[in-house]
């Protein structure tokens, strides 16, 4: 039996190359870039209005093994509540939100809430907290960012890193667990924050040049270096990606992905392209390793990515 064949739409690539006097080459597409939003969260508002019941994010519950998920409508409501909680705390471009834990629904909600409120955030590699024993890279990042708030999903798992690096004056948010000798605020308590009028005012004030996040390089040639990402950069980038993979406009993408959100591939391209096109992201708890591939195969039995 012949399998059905799709004819996916792709954007035209007609490139021209310019050689400059300094020896550099500039390659560009002659087709102008299409319109894109002024801020990434405009797309969240759009899909919450157009497809509120569509699953946006899903992941395996570590206890039951079942899928847990949030829809676009639920996501926007949670993001607005978290944004209200953030605006009540000492976070700002000078004191951003620092996220220590890896890919999960709560991480995504917190990051989107920061974008919604116009507060920069920085997701850092979990290896700096969970594998490193001297916490040198984490301490460098912490001192460079001077965060006003720190989130770690599992307080027990990140306790040692937090004790070694995070100063006592900075509030800690955890989803589960606790940290001996350090008061922690539960993530669910922040979700219960009433949405204040300040949230809409803050969101309206977010501009294309507003700093969205700070991503850090791997530090393979020294200490990690912070890279500023503006709303303009993120939004124009997702329109470039959607231009080339135009079939995502015809059918919202369904993606199973483990790529870490502290890297631009997973945290900017993959995550933002899904949001831009109203897709569904299944957060893969597997890895392309001998010890992790079985989890990915298990997930692929449940999820049919496009």
N, C-alpha and C positions, 0 to 999 in steps of 0.2 A: 504494500500500500504506500502510495506516495504521500509524504508529509506535506502539509500546506506550506507555501512559500510566501514570505512577506516581501513587499517592495518598500523598504524603509526610506523615508525622505531624508536627504542630506543637503546641507547648505553648499552652495557653489563656492569653490576655491579657485579664484583667478588671481594669482600672485604676481606682483611686480617687485623687482629687486633694484635697489639703489646702492651703488658703491660710493662711499664718501671719501674725501681727500685724506682723512685720517686712517684709512684702511678698513673702516667698519662697513658692514653691509646691513642695510635696512630692508626687510622683507615685509610686505603688507598685502592684505586682500583689497582689491579695488572696490569691492562692494561695501557700502557704508554700513556701520553697525546699527542695528535696529534700536528702537526705544527701550529703555530699561528703567526700573524704578529708582527713585531718589534714595531710598533706604530699603534694606532687605526685608524688614518687617512689613512693608506694604504688601508683599506677596503672601505673608501669613494672614494678614487681614483679608486679602482677596479670597484665598482658599477657604478660610473660615466662613466666609459669606456664601461662596459658590458651592462648596462641597463640605459642609460642616461635619458630616457623619463619616467621611472617608478616613480610613486609618492613615495617620501621618508617620508615627514612630511605633516600632514594636521591638520587644526583646524577650529573651527567655527569663522567666523568674528563676533565680538561682536556687530557690528552695523547692518549688513544685516542678520545675522544668517546663511549665506551660508558658505560652506566649502571653505577655501583658502588653497593652497598647494604649495609645491616646489618639483621638481623632483631631482633625484640624480645629474644629470648634472647641474641643476641650483644651487643646494646646493654647489657643489664644486667651481663653479665660484664665488658665494657670499662669501664663506669661504676664498678663496684666496684674495679677495679684502679686507675683514675685517682683515685678517692676515697682509696684507700690512699696513693697518691703525694702527694696534696694534704695529707694529715694529717701527712706527714713534712716539710712545708715551713712557713715562717713566715707562714701565711695565717690570717686571723681576721676578725671584723666590723670591727676597726680597720685591718686590712690585707687587703682583699679581693682576689680574682682579677680582673684587668683583661684583657678580650678585645678586641684591636684589629681583628681580621679579620672579614669578613662571614659570610654564611650558608654553612655547609658541615657535613658530617657530624662532623668533629673538633670544631668549635665547639659543636655540640649535645652531643656526648659530654662535653666539658669542663664545659659549663654544668650538665648533669644530674649530673655527678660532684660539683660544688660543692654543688648542692642536696642530694644524698645525704649529704654529709659535714657539712652545716649551715654551709657557708662561703659568705658572700655573694659574688656576682660581678657584674661590670658590663660589658655589651657596648656599645661606643661606635661611633659612626658612622665608617665607613672614610674618609669625606671629610676628617675631621680629620687623618688620617695621609697619605692618598694624593693629595688635591687641595690642601689648605692648604699654604702655603709658610712661614708664620710659626709654625704649630703653636700658635697662641694658645689656641684652645679645648681642644686636647688637653692642653696644659700646665696649664690651669686644672683640668681634670678629674683629671689625674694628681695634682696637689698637693692637691686636695680629698679624693681617695680614699686617698692614701698606700698604694698596692697592695703586697702582698707577693709577687706573682707576675704576670708579663705573658705573654700568649700572642698570637703573630702567626703565621698559617699559613705565609706566605712571608717568610722572613727578608730576602731580597733586596728585595722590594717595600716592606717597612716599615723598612728600615735607616735611612733618613734621619730619619724621625719618631722612631724609638727613640733614635738618637744625640742628637737635639735635646732629648728630654724625659725618657727613662727613666734614672734614676740608676744608677750602676755597681753598687750593692749589691743590686739587685733581679734575681732570676733570670729569664732569658728562655727561653720554650719556643717552638720552631718546628716546623712539620711538614716543611718543605723549606727549602733555601737557607741562607745564613749571614749574619752581620753582622760586618763587618771590625772587629777589635779587641775584640769582645765574645763571650765564651763563651756558647754556647747549648745547651740540652738538647733532644734530639729528642723529639717527641711519642710516637713509637713506643717509646722507652725508658721513658717513663712507663707506657705500656700493659703493659709487661712486669713491672710492680711486683707482687710477691705480695700477695694480699689478707690484711691482718692482722686480728686480732680487734678492733682499734680501729675498724674500718670499721662493724661492726655496732653497736658501742656509740655511735658518733657518729650513725649513722642513727636509732637508737632515741631519741636525745636531741633530735632535731629536733621542734619544737613548732609549733602554728599561728602563734604570734607570732614565730617565728624569721625573721630577715631572709633572704629568698631572693635578691633581686637589687636592684641600684640602676640605674634607667634615667634617662637624662638628657634634658631637654627640648632642643629644637633650638637654643636660644640666639638666636632671631630677635629677641627684645626685650632682648638683653644676653648675658651669659655663660650657658652651659648650667647648668641647675639639677638637682641630683640628687633623684630621687624614690624613696623607699624602698618596696619591694614585699615584703610578708610572705607566708609560706606560706598563711595564712588568706585573704589578698586573692586570690592566684592560684587557690586551690582553689574558693572560693565563686564567683569569676568564671566558671570553666569550667562549673560546674553551672548558673549562670544562662544561659550560652550554649547548653548542651546542652538545657536546659528548652525554650527557644524553637525550636531545631532538633532536635526530638525524634527525627526520622528517623535521626539518627546512632547512636541506640541500637539501631536495627533492622539497620543495615548500616554497618560501619566505614567512615568517610569516606576517599576517595582524593582527595588535593589536590595540585595543581601550583601552587606559590606562590613568588614572588620577594620578598615584603614583608620589609624588613630587620628583623632581630631586635633591633636597638637601639631600635625603636619598639614600643609596647605592642600595636598591631594585629597585627603579624607575630610578635613575640617572645612575647607573652602569649596573646592570643586565638587566633590561628591555630595556633601551635605547640602550645599546651596543650590546645586542644579536640581536636586529632588524637590526642595522647597519652591524654587522658581516655577517648576512645572507641575506642582500639585501631586507629586508622587508619594510613594510609601517606602520608607527606609526600615528594613529589618536589620537590626544591629546584630551582627554575627559574633557569637561568643567563641567561634573557632579561629584557627590560624592556619596558614599554609606551611605547617611543620608536621613532622611525624607524630608529635603528641597532640596536635590541635586539629588536624584535618578531619578527624572523625566527627567532631562537633559541627563543622561546616557541612559535611555530607548529611548528617542528621537534619540540619536546618533546610538543606536543599530538597529534602523529601517533603517538607511542608510548604516551601516557598518556591514559586516559579518566577524567577526574575525575568524582566523583559530585556 
